[in-house]
């Protein structure tokens, strides 16, 4: 049996790679249109079908449409962002303060994806030596949701500039539950052709060929064809 027989069709494959390539962290282009319940369920199903270590499925999803809750989270962001801005100086500080870094109130829906760090008990298969694998698993759920959202024409913005303790208190999370991702969701006027931080001049995408090593750190690849293929992607 040829392993290629398990491939998706050309059209299906192009859709997967397009979603990966065109996924964006959206902050400024949200529209007020509500997300239909059946679409939101598809996104949550995509997240829930993410892989997880020991099949522990440590995620929960808090759907936030309350304006009061979002205003409280917005206040946490503003306080935390003020502190973050103090890390920069000169032109970088000026640029940082100009960046739009969240869409908490502009998006029609917020979603917090959490990690129950006690789920599965004290000994989860595959987690004995790397305890953070529950957090890694939740990040995979976030990515699944993000890619599905792009396919649905829905923008997602991850608000990471938040005090997690204050956020957990605002969302009334149990002690063992950690808020991994606070997301803003909504239809958008457009998806940018490049990441917004790249467009605004904050940073640029690193060349892939500089990040691929052979057998050990900073060792060259042994296969000329692979090196050439990597160079051709830049």
DRENFI-836179 format. One record per residue: x, y, z of N, C-alpha, C in turn; residue in three letters; residue number from 1. Coordinates in Angstrom, 2 decimals. Example, Ala and Ser with C-alpha at 12.3 -4.5 7.8 and 13.67 -1.06 7.14 Angstrom:
<rofis>
(rofi (13.19,-5.69,7.80),(12.30,-4.50,7.80),(13.20,-3.30,7.80),"ALA",1),
(rofi (12.85,-2.25,7.08),(13.67,-1.06,7.14),(12.90,0.03,7.87),"SER",2),
</rofis>
This chain:
<rofis>
(rofi (0.85,-1.20,0.00),(0.00,0.00,0.00),(0.88,1.24,0.00),"UNK",1),
(rofi (0.56,2.16,-0.87),(1.30,3.42,-0.97),(0.80,4.39,0.09),"UNK",2),
(rofi (1.75,4.94,0.88),(1.35,5.90,1.91),(0.65,7.11,1.34),"UNK",3),
(rofi (0.94,7.44,0.08),(0.31,8.59,-0.56),(-1.20,8.40,-0.72),"UNK",4),
(rofi (-1.65,7.14,-0.62),(-3.07,6.88,-0.78),(-3.89,7.53,0.34),"UNK",5),
(rofi (-3.24,7.87,1.44),(-3.95,8.49,2.56),(-4.02,10.01,2.45),"UNK",6),
(rofi (-3.48,10.55,1.39),(-3.50,12.01,1.23),(-4.91,12.52,0.97),"UNK",7),
(rofi (-5.12,13.79,1.36),(-6.33,14.49,0.94),(-6.21,14.78,-0.56),"UNK",8),
(rofi (-7.32,15.18,-1.15),(-7.27,15.62,-2.55),(-6.47,16.92,-2.64),"UNK",9),
(rofi (-6.08,17.29,-3.86),(-5.31,18.53,-4.05),(-6.06,19.73,-3.49),"UNK",10),
(rofi (-7.37,19.80,-3.73),(-8.16,20.93,-3.25),(-8.23,20.94,-1.73),"UNK",11),
(rofi (-8.42,19.77,-1.14),(-8.48,19.69,0.32),(-7.15,20.09,0.95),"UNK",12),
(rofi (-6.06,19.61,0.38),(-4.74,19.96,0.92),(-4.48,21.45,0.82),"UNK",13),
(rofi (-4.84,22.03,-0.30),(-4.60,23.46,-0.48),(-5.41,24.27,0.54),"UNK",14),
(rofi (-6.60,23.78,0.90),(-7.40,24.47,1.91),(-6.74,24.44,3.27),"UNK",15),
(rofi (-6.16,23.29,3.64),(-5.47,23.18,4.93),(-4.29,24.14,4.98),"UNK",16),
(rofi (-3.46,24.11,3.94),(-2.27,24.97,3.93),(-2.65,26.45,3.83),"UNK",17),
(rofi (-3.74,26.74,3.15),(-4.18,28.13,3.07),(-4.59,28.65,4.44),"UNK",18),
(rofi (-5.32,27.83,5.19),(-5.73,28.24,6.54),(-4.52,28.52,7.41),"UNK",19),
(rofi (-3.51,27.66,7.32),(-2.28,27.86,8.10),(-1.58,29.14,7.67),"UNK",20),
(rofi (-1.47,29.35,6.39),(-0.72,30.49,5.85),(-1.44,31.82,6.10),"UNK",21),
(rofi (-2.78,31.80,6.07),(-3.53,33.06,6.15),(-4.12,33.31,7.54),"UNK",22),
(rofi (-3.83,32.44,8.49),(-4.29,32.70,9.86),(-3.62,33.97,10.38),"UNK",23),
(rofi (-4.39,34.81,11.05),(-3.85,36.06,11.58),(-4.32,36.28,13.01),"UNK",24),
(rofi (-3.51,37.00,13.77),(-3.90,37.45,15.10),(-4.63,38.78,14.89),"UNK",25),
(rofi (-5.95,38.75,14.98),(-6.77,39.90,14.60),(-7.03,40.80,15.80),"UNK",26),
(rofi (-6.88,42.10,15.59),(-7.13,43.05,16.67),(-8.00,44.22,16.21),"UNK",27),
(rofi (-7.91,44.57,14.92),(-8.48,45.85,14.48),(-9.59,45.75,13.44),"UNK",28),
(rofi (-9.85,44.57,12.93),(-10.78,44.48,11.79),(-12.11,43.83,12.13),"UNK",29),
(rofi (-12.48,43.76,13.40),(-13.70,43.06,13.78),(-14.96,43.79,13.31),"UNK",30),
(rofi (-15.94,42.99,12.89),(-17.27,43.48,12.55),(-18.23,43.12,13.68),"UNK",31),
(rofi (-19.36,43.83,13.81),(-20.29,43.54,14.91),(-21.17,42.32,14.68),"UNK",32),
(rofi (-21.14,41.73,13.49),(-22.01,40.60,13.17),(-21.81,39.46,14.16),"UNK",33),
(rofi (-22.89,38.91,14.71),(-22.75,37.80,15.65),(-22.32,36.52,14.95),"UNK",34),
(rofi (-21.65,35.66,15.69),(-21.28,34.34,15.18),(-22.46,33.40,15.41),"UNK",35),
(rofi (-23.02,32.80,14.36),(-24.14,31.88,14.55),(-23.77,30.72,15.47),"UNK",36),
(rofi (-24.71,30.26,16.29),(-24.40,29.17,17.23),(-23.82,27.94,16.56),"UNK",37),
(rofi (-24.34,27.57,15.39),(-23.85,26.35,14.74),(-22.39,26.51,14.29),"UNK",38),
(rofi (-22.00,27.73,13.94),(-20.61,27.98,13.55),(-19.70,27.91,14.78),"UNK",39),
(rofi (-20.16,28.52,15.87),(-19.37,28.49,17.10),(-19.18,27.05,17.58),"UNK",40),
(rofi (-20.22,26.25,17.46),(-20.12,24.84,17.85),(-19.08,24.13,16.99),"UNK",41),
(rofi (-19.03,24.43,15.70),(-18.02,23.80,14.84),(-16.61,24.17,15.29),"UNK",42),
(rofi (-16.42,25.42,15.69),(-15.11,25.85,16.16),(-14.74,25.13,17.46),"UNK",43),
(rofi (-15.71,25.02,18.36),(-15.45,24.34,19.63),(-15.18,22.85,19.40),"UNK",44),
(rofi (-15.89,22.26,18.45),(-15.64,20.85,18.12),(-14.23,20.66,17.57),"UNK",45),
(rofi (-13.79,21.61,16.74),(-12.43,21.54,16.20),(-11.41,21.58,17.33),"UNK",46),
(rofi (-11.64,22.49,18.29),(-10.72,22.59,19.43),(-10.75,21.31,20.25),"UNK",47),
(rofi (-11.94,20.77,20.46),(-12.09,19.58,21.31),(-11.49,18.33,20.66),"UNK",48),
(rofi (-11.26,18.38,19.36),(-10.64,17.24,18.67),(-9.13,17.40,18.56),"UNK",49),
(rofi (-8.56,18.31,19.30),(-7.10,18.44,19.31),(-6.48,17.24,20.01),"UNK",50),
(rofi (-5.23,16.92,19.68),(-4.55,15.86,20.41),(-4.21,16.32,21.83),"UNK",51),
(rofi (-4.18,15.38,22.76),(-3.76,15.72,24.12),(-2.98,14.55,24.70),"UNK",52),
(rofi (-1.98,14.85,25.48),(-1.14,13.82,26.08),(-1.98,12.95,27.01),"UNK",53),
(rofi (-1.87,11.63,26.85),(-2.65,10.71,27.67),(-4.14,10.84,27.45),"UNK",54),
(rofi (-4.53,11.49,26.35),(-5.95,11.76,26.05),(-6.64,12.40,27.25),"UNK",55),
(rofi (-5.90,13.30,27.93),(-6.42,13.90,29.15),(-7.45,14.99,28.88),"UNK",56),
(rofi (-7.40,15.61,27.69),(-8.38,16.63,27.31),(-8.55,17.68,28.43),"UNK",57),
(rofi (-7.51,18.41,28.74),(-7.55,19.28,29.92),(-8.27,20.60,29.72),"UNK",58),
(rofi (-8.83,20.81,28.56),(-9.43,22.10,28.24),(-10.88,22.24,28.68),"UNK",59),
(rofi (-11.27,23.48,28.97),(-12.66,23.90,29.08),(-12.78,25.22,28.32),"UNK",60),
(rofi (-14.01,25.59,27.97),(-14.24,26.77,27.14),(-15.25,27.69,27.83),"UNK",61),
(rofi (-14.85,28.90,28.11),(-15.75,29.88,28.71),(-16.15,30.87,27.63),"UNK",62),
(rofi (-17.41,30.81,27.22),(-17.94,31.72,26.19),(-18.39,33.00,26.88),"UNK",63),
(rofi (-17.82,34.12,26.47),(-18.03,35.39,27.17),(-18.68,36.39,26.24),"UNK",64),
(rofi (-19.98,36.61,26.46),(-20.68,37.65,25.71),(-21.19,38.77,26.61),"UNK",65),
(rofi (-20.94,38.66,27.90),(-21.34,39.69,28.85),(-20.46,40.92,28.70),"UNK",66),
(rofi (-21.07,42.08,28.51),(-20.31,43.32,28.39),(-19.62,43.64,29.70),"UNK",67),
(rofi (-20.26,43.34,30.81),(-19.65,43.62,32.12),(-18.36,42.83,32.30),"UNK",68),
(rofi (-18.41,41.56,31.95),(-17.21,40.72,32.09),(-16.11,41.22,31.16),"UNK",69),
(rofi (-16.47,41.54,29.93),(-15.46,42.00,28.97),(-14.86,43.34,29.39),"UNK",70),
(rofi (-15.67,44.20,29.97),(-15.13,45.47,30.46),(-14.16,45.25,31.61),"UNK",71),
(rofi (-14.47,44.27,32.46),(-13.55,43.95,33.55),(-12.23,43.41,33.01),"UNK",72),
(rofi (-12.30,42.56,31.99),(-11.08,42.02,31.38),(-10.31,43.13,30.67),"UNK",73),
(rofi (-11.03,44.03,30.04),(-10.39,45.17,29.36),(-9.60,46.01,30.38),"UNK",74),
(rofi (-10.15,46.18,31.55),(-9.45,46.95,32.58),(-8.17,46.23,33.02),"UNK",75),
(rofi (-8.24,44.90,33.13),(-7.03,44.12,33.46),(-5.98,44.32,32.38),"UNK",76),
(rofi (-6.42,44.28,31.12),(-5.49,44.50,30.01),(-4.83,45.86,30.12),"UNK",77),
(rofi (-5.60,46.90,30.35),(-5.05,48.25,30.37),(-4.01,48.41,31.47),"UNK",78),
(rofi (-4.29,47.81,32.62),(-3.33,47.89,33.72),(-2.05,47.12,33.40),"UNK",79),
(rofi (-2.22,45.92,32.85),(-1.07,45.08,32.52),(-0.27,45.67,31.37),"UNK",80),
(rofi (-0.97,46.23,30.40),(-0.30,46.81,29.24),(0.53,48.03,29.62),"UNK",81),
(rofi (0.05,48.79,30.57),(0.80,49.95,31.04),(2.16,49.52,31.61),"UNK",82),
(rofi (2.14,48.43,32.36),(3.39,47.90,32.91),(4.29,47.36,31.80),"UNK",83),
(rofi (3.68,46.68,30.83),(4.47,46.10,29.74),(5.14,47.19,28.92),"UNK",84),
(rofi (4.46,48.32,28.74),(5.02,49.41,27.94),(6.31,49.96,28.55),"UNK",85),
(rofi (6.45,49.81,29.85),(7.65,50.33,30.53),(8.90,49.52,30.21),"UNK",86),
(rofi (8.73,48.38,29.54),(9.89,47.56,29.17),(10.63,48.10,27.96),"UNK",87),
(rofi (10.05,49.08,27.28),(10.62,49.58,26.03),(10.99,51.05,26.17),"UNK",88),
(rofi (11.90,51.48,25.32),(12.34,52.88,25.34),(12.55,53.38,23.92),"UNK",89),
(rofi (12.66,54.68,23.79),(12.94,55.27,22.49),(11.85,55.00,21.47),"UNK",90),
(rofi (12.29,54.78,20.22),(11.34,54.56,19.13),(10.50,53.31,19.35),"UNK",91),
(rofi (11.10,52.30,19.98),(10.35,51.07,20.23),(9.20,51.32,21.20),"UNK",92),
(rofi (9.43,52.17,22.19),(8.37,52.51,23.14),(7.25,53.27,22.45),"UNK",93),
(rofi (7.61,54.17,21.56),(6.60,54.93,20.81),(5.77,53.99,19.95),"UNK",94),
(rofi (6.44,53.08,19.25),(5.73,52.13,18.39),(4.85,51.22,19.22),"UNK",95),
(rofi (5.35,50.74,20.35),(4.56,49.85,21.19),(3.24,50.51,21.58),"UNK",96),
(rofi (3.29,51.76,22.00),(2.07,52.44,22.45),(1.11,52.71,21.31),"UNK",97),
(rofi (1.59,52.64,20.09),(0.71,52.85,18.93),(0.03,51.56,18.48),"UNK",98),
(rofi (0.58,50.43,18.91),(0.04,49.15,18.45),(-1.32,48.86,19.07),"UNK",99),
(rofi (-2.21,48.31,18.26),(-3.50,47.84,18.73),(-3.29,46.39,19.14),"UNK",100),
(rofi (-3.41,46.09,20.44),(-3.01,44.77,20.95),(-4.17,43.94,21.47),"UNK",101),
(rofi (-5.40,44.39,21.29),(-6.55,43.60,21.72),(-7.81,44.12,21.03),"UNK",102),
(rofi (-8.85,43.25,21.03),(-10.14,43.64,20.50),(-11.25,43.17,21.42),"UNK",103),
(rofi (-11.03,43.32,22.72),(-11.91,42.75,23.74),(-13.34,43.27,23.60),"UNK",104),
(rofi (-13.50,44.55,23.41),(-14.84,45.13,23.30),(-15.31,45.24,21.86),"UNK",105),
(rofi (-14.37,45.32,20.91),(-14.75,45.46,19.50),(-15.28,44.15,18.92),"UNK",106),
(rofi (-14.77,43.03,19.39),(-15.23,41.73,18.88),(-16.58,41.38,19.51),"UNK",107),
(rofi (-17.44,40.68,18.78),(-18.76,40.35,19.33),(-18.72,39.25,20.39),"UNK",108),
(rofi (-17.60,38.52,20.48),(-17.54,37.39,21.40),(-16.11,37.20,21.90),"UNK",109),
(rofi (-15.98,36.91,23.18),(-14.70,36.52,23.76),(-14.79,35.07,24.20),"UNK",110),
(rofi (-13.65,34.40,24.22),(-13.61,32.99,24.61),(-12.33,32.76,25.40),"UNK",111),
(rofi (-12.47,32.16,26.56),(-11.28,31.79,27.34),(-11.16,30.28,27.33),"UNK",112),
(rofi (-10.01,29.79,26.89),(-9.73,28.36,26.89),(-8.80,28.09,28.06),"UNK",113),
(rofi (-9.24,27.22,28.95),(-8.51,26.98,30.20),(-7.89,25.60,30.21),"UNK",114),
(rofi (-7.03,25.39,31.22),(-6.40,24.09,31.43),(-6.67,23.64,32.85),"UNK",115),
(rofi (-7.35,22.52,32.99),(-7.57,21.92,34.31),(-6.35,21.06,34.62),"UNK",116),
(rofi (-5.46,21.56,35.46),(-4.18,20.91,35.71),(-4.30,19.67,36.59),"UNK",117),
(rofi (-5.52,19.43,37.11),(-5.74,18.24,37.92),(-6.51,17.16,37.15),"UNK",118),
(rofi (-6.90,17.46,35.93),(-7.70,16.50,35.18),(-6.88,15.24,34.87),"UNK",119),
(rofi (-7.49,14.12,35.07),(-6.81,12.86,34.84),(-6.08,12.32,36.04),"UNK",120),
(rofi (-6.08,13.08,37.14),(-5.43,12.59,38.35),(-3.94,12.89,38.38),"UNK",121),
(rofi (-3.24,12.41,39.40),(-1.82,12.74,39.58),(-0.89,12.06,38.59),"UNK",122),
(rofi (-1.34,10.98,37.94),(-0.46,10.26,37.02),(-1.18,10.08,35.68),"UNK",123),
(rofi (-0.93,11.02,34.78),(-1.50,10.94,33.43),(-0.47,10.28,32.51),"UNK",124),
(rofi (-0.93,9.35,31.71),(-0.04,8.65,30.79),(0.76,9.66,29.96),"UNK",125),
(rofi (2.09,9.54,29.99),(2.94,10.40,29.18),(3.29,11.73,29.81),"UNK",126),
(rofi (2.83,11.98,31.05),(3.05,13.29,31.65),(3.98,13.22,32.87),"UNK",127),
(rofi (4.52,12.09,33.19),(5.29,11.94,34.42),(6.52,12.84,34.47),"UNK",128),
(rofi (7.18,13.02,33.34),(8.42,13.79,33.34),(8.26,15.20,32.80),"UNK",129),
(rofi (7.25,15.44,31.99),(7.01,16.78,31.44),(5.62,17.22,31.89),"UNK",130),
(rofi (5.55,17.87,33.03),(4.26,18.23,33.61),(3.52,19.26,32.77),"UNK",131),
(rofi (4.26,20.03,31.97),(3.62,21.09,31.18),(2.88,20.56,29.96),"UNK",132),
(rofi (2.87,19.24,29.75),(2.20,18.73,28.56),(0.71,19.00,28.56),"UNK",133),
(rofi (0.12,19.23,29.74),(-1.30,19.61,29.75),(-1.48,20.98,29.13),"UNK",134),
(rofi (-0.56,21.90,29.43),(-0.62,23.24,28.84),(-0.35,23.18,27.33),"UNK",135),
(rofi (0.62,22.34,26.94),(0.90,22.18,25.52),(-0.34,21.66,24.78),"UNK",136),
(rofi (-1.04,20.73,25.41),(-2.24,20.16,24.78),(-3.31,21.22,24.57),"UNK",137),
(rofi (-3.48,22.10,25.54),(-4.47,23.17,25.38),(-4.07,24.10,24.24),"UNK",138),
(rofi (-2.78,24.36,24.09),(-2.33,25.21,22.98),(-2.68,24.58,21.64),"UNK",139),
(rofi (-2.63,23.25,21.56),(-3.03,22.58,20.33),(-4.52,22.79,20.06),"UNK",140),
(rofi (-5.32,22.80,21.12),(-6.75,23.07,20.97),(-6.98,24.50,20.47),"UNK",141),
(rofi (-6.19,25.42,20.98),(-6.28,26.81,20.52),(-5.98,26.89,19.03),"UNK",142),
(rofi (-4.91,26.23,18.60),(-4.54,26.27,17.19),(-5.61,25.63,16.31),"UNK",143),
(rofi (-6.17,24.52,16.75),(-7.25,23.90,15.99),(-8.40,24.88,15.79),"UNK",144),
(rofi (-8.80,25.52,16.86),(-9.90,26.49,16.78),(-9.53,27.64,15.85),"UNK",145),
(rofi (-8.31,28.09,15.93),(-7.85,29.23,15.14),(-7.89,28.93,13.65),"UNK",146),
(rofi (-7.42,27.74,13.28),(-7.42,27.37,11.86),(-8.84,27.15,11.35),"UNK",147),
(rofi (-9.68,26.52,12.17),(-11.08,26.34,11.77),(-11.77,27.69,11.62),"UNK",148),
(rofi (-11.46,28.63,12.52),(-12.05,29.96,12.43),(-11.65,30.64,11.12),"UNK",149),
(rofi (-10.39,30.49,10.72),(-9.96,31.12,9.46),(-10.73,30.54,8.30),"UNK",150),
(rofi (-10.96,29.23,8.32),(-11.73,28.60,7.25),(-13.17,29.10,7.21),"UNK",151),
(rofi (-13.69,29.51,8.37),(-15.07,30.03,8.46),(-15.13,31.54,8.21),"UNK",152),
(rofi (-13.96,32.17,7.96),(-13.94,33.61,7.75),(-14.03,34.40,9.05),"UNK",153),
(rofi (-13.69,33.76,10.16),(-13.77,34.39,11.47),(-12.36,34.72,11.97),"UNK",154),
(rofi (-12.18,35.94,12.44),(-10.90,36.35,12.98),(-10.78,35.99,14.45),"UNK",155),
(rofi (-9.56,35.72,14.87),(-9.26,35.39,16.27),(-8.08,36.24,16.71),"UNK",156),
(rofi (-8.19,36.83,17.89),(-7.08,37.56,18.47),(-6.80,37.05,19.87),"UNK",157),
(rofi (-5.55,36.69,20.14),(-5.14,36.16,21.45),(-4.64,37.34,22.29),"UNK",158),
(rofi (-5.32,37.61,23.39),(-4.91,38.68,24.29),(-4.02,38.07,25.37),"UNK",159),
(rofi (-2.72,38.25,25.22),(-1.78,37.65,26.17),(-1.29,38.66,27.20),"UNK",160),
(rofi (-1.64,39.92,27.04),(-1.18,40.94,27.97),(-2.23,41.10,29.07),"UNK",161),
(rofi (-2.28,40.10,29.94),(-3.26,40.04,31.02),(-2.60,39.47,32.27),"UNK",162),
(rofi (-2.99,39.96,33.42),(-2.57,39.36,34.67),(-3.42,38.11,34.88),"UNK",163),
(rofi (-2.78,36.93,34.83),(-3.54,35.69,34.86),(-4.27,35.48,36.18),"UNK",164),
(rofi (-3.70,35.98,37.26),(-4.38,35.85,38.55),(-5.66,36.66,38.59),"UNK",165),
(rofi (-5.59,37.90,38.12),(-6.79,38.74,38.08),(-7.82,38.17,37.11),"UNK",166),
(rofi (-7.34,37.65,35.98),(-8.26,37.06,35.01),(-8.97,35.85,35.61),"UNK",167),
(rofi (-8.24,34.98,36.29),(-8.83,33.81,36.92),(-9.87,34.22,37.96),"UNK",168),
(rofi (-9.59,35.27,38.70),(-10.54,35.75,39.69),(-11.80,36.31,39.03),"UNK",169),
(rofi (-11.62,37.05,37.96),(-12.76,37.63,37.24),(-13.66,36.54,36.67),"UNK",170),
(rofi (-13.06,35.47,36.17),(-13.82,34.38,35.55),(-14.21,33.29,36.55),"UNK",171),
(rofi (-13.87,33.52,37.83),(-14.24,32.60,38.92),(-13.72,31.19,38.68),"UNK",172),
(rofi (-12.47,31.09,38.27),(-11.87,29.79,37.98),(-11.48,29.07,39.26),"UNK",173),
(rofi (-11.67,27.75,39.33),(-11.16,26.98,40.47),(-9.64,27.07,40.54),"UNK",174),
(rofi (-9.10,26.73,41.69),(-7.66,26.88,41.92),(-6.83,26.07,40.94),"UNK",175),
(rofi (-7.31,24.90,40.53),(-6.52,24.03,39.65),(-6.67,24.37,38.18),"UNK",176),
(rofi (-7.50,25.36,37.86),(-7.77,25.69,36.46),(-7.02,26.97,36.08),"UNK",177),
(rofi (-6.21,26.87,35.02),(-5.37,27.97,34.58),(-5.90,28.54,33.26),"UNK",178),
(rofi (-6.04,29.86,33.16),(-6.53,30.46,31.91),(-5.41,30.57,30.88),"UNK",179),
(rofi (-5.39,29.67,29.91),(-4.30,29.62,28.93),(-4.45,30.70,27.87),"UNK",180),
(rofi (-5.64,30.79,27.27),(-5.82,31.69,26.13),(-7.10,32.48,26.26),"UNK",181),
(rofi (-6.97,33.81,26.25),(-8.14,34.69,26.21),(-8.24,35.20,24.78),"UNK",182),
(rofi (-9.30,34.79,24.08),(-9.43,35.03,22.65),(-10.60,35.97,22.33),"UNK",183),
(rofi (-10.39,36.81,21.33),(-11.45,37.65,20.77),(-11.85,37.05,19.43),"UNK",184),
(rofi (-13.15,36.84,19.21),(-13.63,36.19,18.00),(-14.66,37.06,17.31),"UNK",185),
(rofi (-14.63,37.02,15.97),(-15.65,37.71,15.21),(-15.33,37.74,13.73),"UNK",186),
(rofi (-16.36,37.96,12.93),(-16.13,38.18,11.51),(-15.34,39.48,11.34),"UNK",187),
(rofi (-14.60,39.57,10.26),(-13.71,40.72,10.07),(-13.94,41.35,8.70),"UNK",188),
(rofi (-13.53,42.60,8.59),(-13.64,43.30,7.31),(-12.63,42.77,6.31),"UNK",189),
(rofi (-11.48,42.31,6.81),(-10.43,41.77,5.94),(-9.39,41.06,6.79),"UNK",190),
(rofi (-8.72,40.10,6.18),(-7.55,39.48,6.81),(-6.31,40.11,6.17),"UNK",191),
(rofi (-5.39,40.58,6.98),(-4.18,41.20,6.46),(-3.36,40.17,5.69),"UNK",192),
(rofi (-2.67,40.64,4.66),(-1.84,39.74,3.85),(-0.62,39.26,4.62),"UNK",193),
(rofi (-0.18,40.04,5.61),(0.94,39.66,6.46),(0.57,39.93,7.91),"UNK",194),
(rofi (1.23,39.28,8.87),(0.94,39.55,10.27),(1.05,41.04,10.59),"UNK",195),
(rofi (0.16,41.53,11.45),(0.10,42.96,11.72),(1.40,43.49,12.33),"UNK",196),
(rofi (2.03,42.71,13.21),(3.27,43.18,13.81),(4.39,43.30,12.77),"UNK",197),
(rofi (4.31,42.49,11.73),(5.27,42.61,10.64),(4.97,43.84,9.81),"UNK",198),
(rofi (3.68,44.05,9.53),(3.27,45.22,8.75),(3.66,46.51,9.45),"UNK",199),
(rofi (3.49,46.54,10.77),(3.78,47.76,11.54),(5.26,47.94,11.83),"UNK",200),
(rofi (6.09,46.98,11.45),(7.51,47.14,11.62),(8.05,46.70,12.97),"UNK",201),
(rofi (7.25,45.93,13.74),(7.74,45.48,15.04),(8.79,44.38,14.89),"UNK",202),
(rofi (8.53,43.44,13.99),(9.49,42.37,13.73),(9.14,41.73,12.39),"UNK",203),
(rofi (10.01,40.85,11.92),(9.80,40.18,10.63),(9.87,38.67,10.82),"UNK",204),
(rofi (9.31,37.94,9.87),(9.37,36.48,9.93),(10.81,36.01,9.71),"UNK",205),
(rofi (11.26,35.11,10.54),(12.62,34.57,10.41),(12.69,33.62,9.23),"UNK",206),
(rofi (13.81,33.59,8.52),(13.97,32.64,7.40),(13.97,31.20,7.91),"UNK",207),
(rofi (13.13,30.36,7.32),(13.00,28.98,7.77),(14.32,28.24,7.69),"UNK",208),
(rofi (15.10,28.46,6.63),(16.33,27.67,6.45),(17.34,27.92,7.56),"UNK",209),
(rofi (17.22,29.05,8.27),(18.13,29.34,9.37),(17.71,28.63,10.66),"UNK",210),
(rofi (16.53,28.05,10.67),(15.99,27.45,11.89),(15.97,25.93,11.85),"UNK",211),
(rofi (16.41,25.35,10.75),(16.39,23.89,10.60),(17.81,23.36,10.76),"UNK",212),
(rofi (17.99,22.43,11.70),(19.31,21.86,12.01),(19.32,20.36,11.64),"UNK",213),
(rofi (20.50,19.82,11.51),(20.63,18.41,11.15),(21.20,17.57,12.27),"UNK",214),
(rofi (20.39,16.74,12.88),(20.79,15.77,13.89),(21.19,16.36,15.24),"UNK",215),
(rofi (21.69,17.58,15.28),(22.04,18.23,16.54),(22.03,19.74,16.31),"UNK",216),
(rofi (22.05,20.48,17.40),(21.93,21.94,17.35),(23.06,22.55,16.50),"UNK",217),
(rofi (22.64,23.42,15.56),(23.54,24.18,14.70),(24.42,23.30,13.81),"UNK",218),
(rofi (24.00,22.06,13.60),(24.70,21.18,12.67),(24.02,21.26,11.30),"UNK",219),
(rofi (24.81,21.27,10.22),(24.21,21.40,8.89),(23.42,20.16,8.49),"UNK",220),
(rofi (22.44,20.37,7.64),(21.69,19.25,7.08),(22.59,18.47,6.13),"UNK",221),
(rofi (22.45,17.16,6.16),(23.29,16.32,5.32),(22.75,16.19,3.90),"UNK",222),
(rofi (21.48,16.43,3.72),(20.85,16.21,2.41),(20.80,17.50,1.61),"UNK",223),
(rofi (21.51,17.53,0.50),(21.55,18.72,-0.35),(20.17,19.08,-0.86),"UNK",224),
(rofi (19.38,18.06,-1.18),(18.05,18.33,-1.75),(17.15,19.03,-0.74),"UNK",225),
(rofi (17.26,18.65,0.53),(16.46,19.30,1.56),(16.92,20.74,1.77),"UNK",226),
(rofi (18.24,20.96,1.78),(18.74,22.33,1.93),(18.25,23.20,0.78),"UNK",227),
(rofi (18.29,22.67,-0.42),(17.86,23.44,-1.59),(16.36,23.73,-1.51),"UNK",228),
(rofi (15.58,22.74,-1.06),(14.13,22.94,-0.96),(13.81,24.01,0.09),"UNK",229),
(rofi (14.55,24.01,1.18),(14.33,25.03,2.21),(14.69,26.43,1.69),"UNK",230),
(rofi (15.78,26.52,0.97),(16.18,27.82,0.41),(15.14,28.34,-0.55),"UNK",231),
(rofi (14.49,27.44,-1.26),(13.52,27.86,-2.28),(12.23,28.39,-1.66),"UNK",232),
(rofi (12.02,28.15,-0.35),(10.79,28.63,0.27),(10.90,30.09,0.67),"UNK",233),
(rofi (12.08,30.66,0.70),(12.25,32.05,1.16),(11.86,33.04,0.07),"UNK",234),
</rofis>
